[in-house]
Amino acid sequence: MAAIPLDIVRDIAGLDNAESPRRPNVHISLNIRGLSQSSTLAINERSAQLARAGHKVYRMGLGQSPFPVPDAVVDALKANAHRKDYLPVRGLDALRETVAAYHRNAQGIECSAEDVLIGPGSKELLFILQLCFYGDLLVPSPSWVSYAPQAAIAGRQHRWIDTRREDGWRLTPAALAAACCDDPDRPRILILNYPSNPLGVTYDADQLQALAAVARRYGLVVLSDEIYGELHHAGEHLSIARWYPEGTIISGGLSKWAGAGGWRLGTFLFPPELRGVLDAMAVVASESFTSVSAPIQHAAIAAFEAGADIQDYLRRSRRVLRQIGPAIAERLRAAGCRLDDPEGGFYLFPDLSALRERLAARGIHDARLLCERLLEDTGVAVLPGSDFGRSPAELSLRLAYVNFDGAAALTGAAALDETSRADAGFIGEYCADSIAGVERMARWFEAL
């Protein structure tokens, strides 16, 4: 494959400053200086533009589910397409009841429809939470790209809490306590996302219980972002709300486990102790998005009812991800990367520090330039760890292994054993583009 010319990469990435347009004769003042477009969305647009220009691009930047929306949910959307009325700001009553029942059944959490808020994606709900809650945001590093920028837009302080590769990049109770002990009474929200974007790791019961004890000691509000919970590869996701129910808001939605990212439906589940936060967010919602699309809310009931067809869909999704994730991790380890097998979701976070000297000999000293060179030389689009809160000098990458035909893979997964892994025949047939992209990356690393 011919290399992608660097000037094209730089032009699409906005790295070269074009001649500034004529300044309009109006007064403009912006309050988002220093921020740019979300990097996950930007890499998707850059990849699409390169593909339209005729270049082969292995699109592993945007973390969009490869799986189709379940048939039952699509059918429900069709059946409700005629719905045109505004719905209640907090969400359709029947949907809120179904979401509460879903959490009761999945995690044993006592809750009701009154504890649920429906929004146009969990991303929007998180932003409104920060508008309403006057306090700091604690964000483990690395974390999803939008947590910290949202805090900046909302005028809130955020603090990164560094994690270590030796701990699997997980937040430890000691690190959390260290971030709170200097001002123990300060209002704070802790973001805890697991299975993790960008890491693919999760937490077990002992780890969650220990974090819950620290959160309770300092009176933290925990925003438990469990959007990938149903994609725990063993189907054993646990919510920290089991151990810290009074202070945990559970964030979910349809985008990841139901393949419906573009539908824009998110859910927040609040404990009764935080009802005031829910009420405040509903006020902001009434003055901003009003309500989520009526047909989509009606259709979402079919997803959260989690019937036998949805459960089969989830089992097959997990089988596929259990196949491809470890296979990719193994190939990257063989090429000199440091990373563990994923435990949930569809992400990996390779650490290339062992290749630092060889990369430096090629003039590559940070992860962003590394991503540019990978895109130029191999056509593989990935994101630098610096977009997720890591140091620019750290040679880490976020890779989303989603560039395969999810519908075909779900069909093929019917023949897989529930616990089978590394079925080369399945991976080669259904995940070939992902494997080809990773192979190009691995060979590039090995040729340094």
N, C-alpha and C positions, 0 to 999 in steps of 0.2 A: 504494500500500500504506500502510495506517495505521501510524503510528510506534508502536513498542513503548514503553509507558509506562516512564519511568525507574525508578519505584518497583519495577516487576516486575524490571527488569534488576538493580537493586541488591539486591533480595531474593534472587534466584537466585544472584547473585555473592557473597552473604554480606557485603555492604558495610555493612549496617546491623545493629547489635547488637541482637538480640532480648533480651527479659528473660531473665536467666540462670535456669536450672532450680535447684531446691532442691539445695543442696550435700549430697552423701551423707555419712553419718557413717562414712567410711572414709578411710584415709590413702592418698593417691595421689601418686606422684612420676613424672614423665615425663621422658624424656631427648631429646625431639624438639622442645623449645620453639623457637619462631620459624619452624617449618616448617609448610607447609600442603599440601593435596592437590596432586598434579601438575597444573599448569595446563592441559596438553593434555587430560587426562581431565576436569578440571573444566569446560572450555569445551564439551566434548562433552555432558556432562550438562546444562549450562545450555541449550545449543541444543535438546536433546531436550525439555526442560521447556517452553521457549517454543513449540516446535512443537506439543506436546500442548495448549497453551493456545490454539491456533488462529492463531498468528502465523507468517508466512512467514519462515523463517530460511535464509540461505545459509551452510551449515556448512563453513567453511574454517579451522576451528581444529584439530581432531584430524587428525593425519597418518596416516590409515588407508588402505591401498591400496584403490583403487576396483575393482580387477580381481578376478575370482573365482579361487578355488583351481583350478589346472589339473585337468582331468577325470581324467587318469591318477593324480593324487595322491589325489583324492577316491575313485576306484575302489579304490585300494590301502587306504585307510582302511576302506572298507566290507568289503573282503576280510579285514581283520585286526581287525575289531571284537570278535571273540571272545577276543582276547588279554587275559589277566587277571593274569598273573604279574608280580611285581616283576622289573625288568630290572637289569643291573649299574649301579652308581652312576655310572660313567663314561659309560654309554650302551651301547646295543645294539651288539655287535661288528660286525655287518654294516653298520650305519649309520655307525659310526666309520670303517670301511674305505672306505665310499662317499664320506664327506665328505673324507677324505684324498685320494682319487683325484680328486675334484672340484677341490681346490686344486692338485694336481699338474698337471691338464690345463688349468685356467684361468690359472694364474700361473707354472707351471714351478717350483713350490716342492717341494723334497725333503721328504717327510713320510710318516708311516705312521699307522695306526689308533691306535698308542700315543700319538700327539701330540694326540689329539682328546678334548675333553670336551663332553658333551651336557647341556644344562640346560633348565629351563622358561622359555625366553626368554633372549635375550642380556642383558636388563636384570638378571635375577637373577644371571647369571654375573658381570657387572661388579661387582655389589654384593659378591659373595663374594670376588672378586679383591681388593677394597679391604679386606675383613676380614682376608685372609691376608697381604697385602703391607704391610709397615710402612714407609710412605713417603708423600710428598706427592703430590697430584694436580695436574698442570698441565692447564688447560683453556683452549683458545683461546676468545675471546669475539668473536662470539656462538657458543653451542653449545647442544645439546639440553638440555632443561629439567631432566633428572634427574641429570646427572653430578655437579654440585656438591651438591645435597641428599643424594645417596647418601654422598658423602664426609663430610658433617656427621653423618649417622646412624651411620656406621661409626667416627666419632671420628678422622677423618683431616683433615689440613690440605689445603685446595685453594687454588690460586693462579690467578686469571684472567690470561691473556696477551691484551692488547688487540690486535685487528687493525684494519685501516683499510679504508674503502670504496675508497680509491685502489688498494689491492692486491687488490681483489675480495673483501675480508674474509678472505683466506687468511693462514694463519700463515706468517711469513717466517723464514728461518734466523737472521737477526739478532735478531728478537724472541725466538725460542726460546733462543738463546745468552744473551741478556740476563737471562732468567728463571733461568738456571742458574749463571752465572759467579760470583755472590757466594758460593756454597757448592758448589763443583763436585763434591764427593763425596757429597752428600746423596742418598739413595734417592728416586727420583721415577718416577711413571707419567705419560706424556704421552698424553692422549686425542687421537686424530686421526680425525675422522669425515668421510668423503668417499665419494661425493657427499654433500654436507652437508645435514643438517637443523640449522638452519633456512634455509640459504643457497641450496641448489641448485647450488653450485659444486663443482669437483673440482680435482685436481692433476695436472700432466703429469709425464713422466719426469724432466725436469731439476729441477723443484721438489721431487719426492720424494727424488731423489738428494741434493740439498743439505740437506734436513731430516734425512735418514738420517745424513749426515756429522756433524751437530751432535749427534744422539742418541747416536751411537757415541762421540763425544768426551767426553760427560758420563755415559756408561753408563746411559742412560735405558731403562726398559721402555716400549715403545710399544704402547698398546692401539689397534690400527688397526680402528676400527669401520667395517666395509665392508658393513653390512647393506643399503645401497642400490647396491652395486657392479654388480649385474646390470641396474640401471636407469640406468646411464650412457647418455645418449641416443644416443651413437654406438657403443655396445657395445665401448668401448675402455678399460674400467677397468683400472688398474694398482695393484698392492699395493706399499706401501713395504717389505714383507718381501723383495722382490727385491733391495733394496739394503742392508737391515739385517736379515738373516734371524735372527741370533743373539739379537736383543733385541725382536722383534716378536711380539705375540699378535694373531692375526686373529680378529675377532668377526664372526659372521654368523648366519644363521637363515632362517626361512621367512616372516617377517611382512611384508616389504616387496616382494620380487621375486616371491614365490609367493602373495601375497594372503592369507596365513594368520596374521594377527596374533593371532586368538583361539585358535589352536592351541597357542601358547606353546611353541615349540621353538627354542632357540638353540644355537649352536656356538662353541667356542673352539678355535683351532689354535695349539699352542705349539711353539716350537723346542726341540730337545733340551736346550739350555743352560738352559731354564726349566722343566725337568721337575719340579723341586722345588716350583714354584708350582702346577703342575697337581696334584701329589700332595696338597698342602695343601688345595687347593680341593675335591678329591674327599673328603677327610676331613670338611670342613664340609658338603658335599652329603649325605654319609651320615647326618649328624645333623640335617639340615633337610628338603630335599625328597625324599630317598631315591633317586628316579629319575623320569624323565619318563614320562608315559603310554605304555604299551606299544603300543597301536594307532597312536598318532601317530608313534612312532619307526619302526615298521615302514613306515608310509605315507610317511614322509619319504625313505626310500631312493629311491622313484620320482622325487622332486623332484631330489635331488642326483645321480642318475644322468645327468640333463640329456640325455635322449634327444632324438630329432628333434621330438617333440611339444612338449617343454618349450622347445626352442630356437625353434620357431615361435611359441609363446606369448610368449616374451621379445621376439622381433622385433616382434610386433604391439604389445606394451605400449610399447616404445620409440617406435614410430611415433606412437602416440596422444599420448604425453607431448611428443614433438617438435612436435606440432601446437599443443597448447593452451598450453604454457608460454610460448613466445615471443610468442604472440598476446596473452596477458594482460600480459606485461611491456611490450609495445609500447603497450597502452592505458593502463597506469598511468604510463608515461613521458610520454605525451601530456597527462596530467592533472597533471603537475608532480612526479611521484616520480622518484627517482634509483635505478636498478637495472639490472643487466645481465641478458641472457637466461640462463635456467638451463641447466646442462650435464648434470644428472642428477637423479634423484628427482622429487619433485613439490612443491617448495617455492619460494617467492620471499620476499625480505626487502627490501621497499620502504623507502627513506629519504625522509622527508617534510620534511627540514630546510629545503628551499626554500620550504615553505609555512608556516614557523614564525610569521611575523608575522600572517598571515591566521588561523591557528588561535588565536593568542593573543588576537586580537580577539573570538573566540568563547569565550574563557575556557578554552582548552585549552592546557596548558603541559607535559603529559607524555603518554607513549604509552599508559599505562593508561586515562586519561580519554578519550583519543582512541578507544580500542577500545570503551569504554562508549558514547560518542556515536555511533559507527558502528553498533553493534548497535541502539541506540535508534532512530536516524533512517533506517537503510537495511536493517536486518535481517541485515547481514553480520557473521558471527562470525569474528574473527581474534584473534591474540594480540599483546601488546606486546613489543617488543624487550627490555624489562627482564626478562621471564621467561627470556630466553636469555643473560643476563649483561651486557647493555648498561646504560648509565646510565638511570635513570628519566626524566631530562629529555631523553633522545635520542628523537626522533620517528621511531622505526623500528617496523615491524610484521612478523610472520611470517604468511604466507598459504599454506595448503595447498590446491592446486587439485585436489581429489579428489571433489568433489560432482557426479559424473556416473555414468551407468550403464556401469560398466566392461565388463560382458559384451557389451552392445550395441556399445560402441566397439571392442572386440577384433574383433568380426565385421566391422564397417565398415572396420577397418584393413587387411583383406585386399586392398582395392582401392587402397591408397595406395602410391605409389612409396617405395622404401627411404629416399630422402633428401629426400622432399617435405616442405615446411613451409608453414604459413599457408594451408591449403586451407579457405577460408571455408565452403564447402558442408559439408565434414566436421565442422568445429567447430560450425557452427550446428545440425547434425542430432544430433550425439552429445554435445556438451559445452555445451548451451544453458544449463543452470542455473549452471554456473561462469561463463560469459560474462555472464549476466544479473547475477549478484552483483557481479562486477568492474565492470560498467557502472554499477551503482548507486553503488559506491564512487567511481568516477572522476567521475561527475557531481556527487557531494557535494563532492569536492575542488575541482572547477572552480567550484562555486557559492559557495565561501567568500568 
